[in-house]
Amino acid sequence: MSKKLISLLLVLVMLVGVFASCRKPDDGDDEGNEGTDTPTCSHTYTNGCDTTCNKCNAVREVAPCADENGDDLCDICGTNLACEHEWESVCDTTCDKCGSTREVPHEYDNDCDTTCNLCNAERTVGEHKDGAEGVYDAVCDVCGATIEIPDILSPEANAYTYNDAVVTLASNWNPHTYQVADDSYPISYITTGLYGFFFNESFDGYVIKPEMAAADPVDVTEAIKASHPNFNIPESETSGYAYKIALNPNAKWATGETITADDYIYSMQQLLNPEYLNYRATEYYAQNFSIAGAEEYANQGQTLFLENALNAGYEVADLVKDTNGNYTTPDGAPVYIAVDRPLEDWLGGNSLADYVGAYGAGYFNMSKWDSLYALVDDEGLVVLNDSTLDMLVTTISTEAWGEDASNAPSYFYYSKTYGDFDWDNVGIFKSGEFEITLVLAKSLAGFDLFYNLTGNWLVYEDYYEAGKHTDANGVYFNDYNTTLELTNSYGPYKMTQFQSDKFMVFERNENWFGYTDGKHTYVHPEDGETYDMYQTSRIYCQVVPERITRKLMFLKGRLMGFGLGSEDFEEYRNSDRTYVSPSETVFFLILNGHKDMIAEREKAENFDQTKNDLETMTLLSFRKAMAVTFDKEAMCTAVSPADSGGYGLFGEAYIYDPVNGLRYRDTVQAKKALCEFYSVDVEGDFEGDLDAAVESITGYDPETAKELFGQAYTEAIEAGYITDTDNNGKSDQTIEIVYAISTDSNFMTKLLDYMNEKLSEVTSGTPFENKIKFVKSAPLNTEWSNKLKGGEVDTVLGGWTGSALNPYSCTDLYTNPSYQYDAKWFNAATITKTLTIDGEEVTLNLKQWSDALNGATVTVTVGEGDAAVEKSYNFGDGKADVEVRLEILAMIEVAILGTYDYIPMLQEGSMALLSHQVYYVIEEYNSVMGRGGMTYMRYNYDDAEWAAFVASQGGTLRY
């Protein structure tokens, strides 16, 4: 499961005022006015005491600064008279000597100019703009520069070219080594998985069919357990560990050679080769799909340092001491404290030293820190023993940091040394010319097995061997699939042209089995005709960095699609060629509840508690009021039209039953959860009609919000958070909610302006009228999430992406401190819930419910005294009925929403225009299949017909 934390940020052009240009002539005279002393510059100065023109640096004489108040500050300009100011440049705003500040605006020729005319400071500007009043002429409307539109391939009759553009072109599509998403672009065209996803006959779901395989996997666990004891299949297991896979005998390389079992074995052996340390090797042993022996073979001869929380998860009680008093794992491997080494699980990729260096005594006990840090080795680690453990626990055990000795294992690493390992002990072998047998280190079956076999690891031996080389230091590299000459295909397309950083071209691979096997066809759901899949005959992808250039290309018929930015929504949102595609991410307005940090912020010298307040924000009544202040759909319309309203912890895209494509939000349990959270009376107001009740939910209730803000005011007065010194029934303090931004943008301004406008409307007539507002933080770059988690800022629109086919696993994001936004002020282990399951009342805390739901066996003590007994629960996949699992999931959803730490706001989506040249066979978006992609795309025009149509429209199309 991918647990990537993301912030809702759209990068837009920042509008900057246009100032007149003024440059100082080389000789002090005006060019063309030789012999005159009249400059062309209309001088500007910061104030009456300023002697230097802000535009051209001309110097004038002024009277001395004056002071009559005895405070060393000039009465005219406010500068410090005790300092002879020094500025780094004409645009510098802070004196290098005394820190006095002045306002001096940079000056640019226009909005496209990146260099200040006064001091040459560089700035980042947006892309060129074209399209005033719907006229698209490839000339920038701001500065008049020509916007170059790249060429496309020559149009031909009976050719169907998918013209595409990317910001960054793939440079390494080697399936063993590629790392970034950009490099995966060619892989879907030139490869085919053992199994593939296809629409079912009614196009309302999907089926999984053999592709490079000839049939479904056959479970041979019992037979392999008996014949190959070296694979260590547990004696108690009878299925799920070993499979025979018959291979498609018609599969060929684009160069014509038949693909056999030998190709699969060679490719896996190269992928796992311990000399190569291939990046993608871990996909075959470090996740759910784990080939027996693969980890030991790939890492033989190495000593690896493993993060405890991501691997074994040892507690201190699990460890043993060696003869030197140092802790080891039960297997005798050394254990360390990660002092200056990243902790992906616990600290989001930061190190403890990063945090201590940034926050020091404000968060940590520093009394033993220097002693601990002095022991750091070259790996950023410190050997774990009783002394160093005490140093660690002392450092982290503070109220501000919120940890104690129980959290120490989250900072542990341990080493693992791999010995020699024979290939015969790796769980993949040839069992026929067109058959392989896979043996797994842990069981896998059903959908999860098929899902993990929709990819492939194949490489073409001749090219792979030719691509091998080492650098001067002996480090291995392989140029396979990085050039046209070393690229081979076994997918529906083959690469025929490639120029690095420029373009790549793919054409039909006539040796691909799918064009002749009669299985890659479908019956069109509208006209009933049978069509071949993959009508596209070639793909032309080129690098086009600027969005406006891509837009112009699209409007001139040179691109197949164009992703809309917020500035395009108003113009194209109602076009019949605009398609909205949802994602799994729900963005929440996450509210800071870190009371200790808020108290610290209020004690700061620059915080005036007579004018401002933060503590009221932690009141449940205040947070409930915020939850019903914003009309979610109206907000999307105004700020981000590609999105839709968000109402629950899980969005519309989450599938709880991937085999049948069933959505969690469509279940009775999920619908009841929303009604419970939003206090909808299903029986009383909707006569038991659950669907109608859910349909009524908007998340917007201004009258209730006003009542709750009034309640929050009363509670805040009683708690001493705010005052009302003049007894006018209004708060004396303003609550400024600091919104965490990574970078500033017009989108951020638009978003906060909208939220402040609606907040002002709802609080009108309440004690908080004009007293609550969102303000931007300084740009925090990648630290925005850490600042939010630490309570240093107060809110953000943030959410999680990934695991759309397993919503159960997402409960860990809200109950596991390693992932929680609110771990510093919400402990899921302190909240207990009781459900009746199979006639038994089961009481667990939220963390335990989540763990059990995700397959862990949770043991608790039930009863007291002599009647106390231990009971174990596991509600994982295959361990509990799906209805029970859904009931637990819905219960956790309501409980987490009830904290009001996460207020659902937006269901993320994207919006894109599709060319008139093509159409989707099915327009409704499917959570698994999308709209079918290249497999099902149909063309209204071939390339020659399309060129003629574009010309008939005057060269620019309307959408």
Secondary structure by P-SEA (a helix, b strand, c coil): ccccccccccccbbbbbbbbbbbbccccccccccccccccccccccccccccccccbbbbbbccccccccccccccccccccccccccccccccccccbbbbbbbbbccccccccccccbbbbbbbccccccccccccccccccccbbbbbccccccccccbbbbbccccccccccccccccccccccccccccccccccccccbbbbbbcccccccccaaaaaaaaccccccccccccccbbbbbccccccccccccccaaaaaaaaaaaaccccccccccccccccccccaaaaaacccbbbbbcccccccccccccccccccccccccbbbbbbccccccccccccccaaaaaaaccccccccccaaaaaaaccccccccccaaaaaaaaaaacccccccccccccccbbbbbbbccccccccccccccccbbbbbbccccccaaaaaaacccccccaaaaaaacccccccbbbbccccccccccccccccccccccccbbbbcccccccccccccccccccccccccccccccbbbbbbbccaaaaaaaaaaccccbbbbcccccccccccccbbbbbccbbbccbbbcaaaaaaaaaaccccccccccccccccaaaaaaaaaccaaaaaaaccccccccccccccccccccccccccccccaaaaaaaaaaaccccccccccaaaaaaaacccccaaaaaaaaaaaaaaaaaacccccccccccccccbbbbbbbccccaaaaaaaaaaaaaaaaaacccccccccccccccccccaaaaaaaaccccccccccccccccccccccccccccccccccccccccbbbbbbcccccccccaaaaaaaaabbbbbbbccccccbbbbbbbbccccccaaaaaaaaaaaaaaaaaaccbbbccccbbbbbbccccccccccccccccccccccccccccaaaaaaaaaaacccccc
